[in-house]
């Protein structure tokens, strides 16, 4: 369970790229907006051969995470933003626009992201709504595909868990 939390936290804070080139700026801006926008993120992970699901909610300045059916809140969106900024200074990231695709009726720009951090290497695809500038979906392979994480983002009717 601790490994899952670490990987989930890694995904949430390191998905935003460090390089300020145009393509990376688009992805970075979109992923940063998740911390500023009420968001529900549904996560499916295949970590070392074990499938798991999770859920995160960003609202009211707090981050809520669901593990093993239990909700907890251990950080603020401001702390997540600060941690993301710190990681941007230590990671080497490259991004590339791939194409436009339709996701749930919205036109998205699809980007590939390759990131090397002191702890892991990842390759991902991120679908960003062209009208809202927010990510709608991302898929990430960590450490040469040994771990796979898929995230779906929703922005309507987001409330803290009860």
Secondary structure as GFF3:
##gff-version 3
##sequence-region A 1 162
A	DSSP	alpha_helix	2	14	.	.	.	ID=ss1
A	DSSP	alpha_helix	22	36	.	.	.	ID=ss2
A	DSSP	beta_strand	39	47	.	.	.	ID=ss3
A	DSSP	beta_strand	50	59	.	.	.	ID=ss4
A	DSSP	beta_strand	62	67	.	.	.	ID=ss5
A	DSSP	beta_strand	70	76	.	.	.	ID=ss6
A	DSSP	alpha_helix	77	90	.	.	.	ID=ss7
A	DSSP	beta_strand	92	103	.	.	.	ID=ss8
A	DSSP	beta_strand	106	116	.	.	.	ID=ss9
A	DSSP	beta_strand	121	129	.	.	.	ID=ss10
A	DSSP	beta_strand	135	142	.	.	.	ID=ss11
A	DSSP	beta_strand	147	154	.	.	.	ID=ss12
###
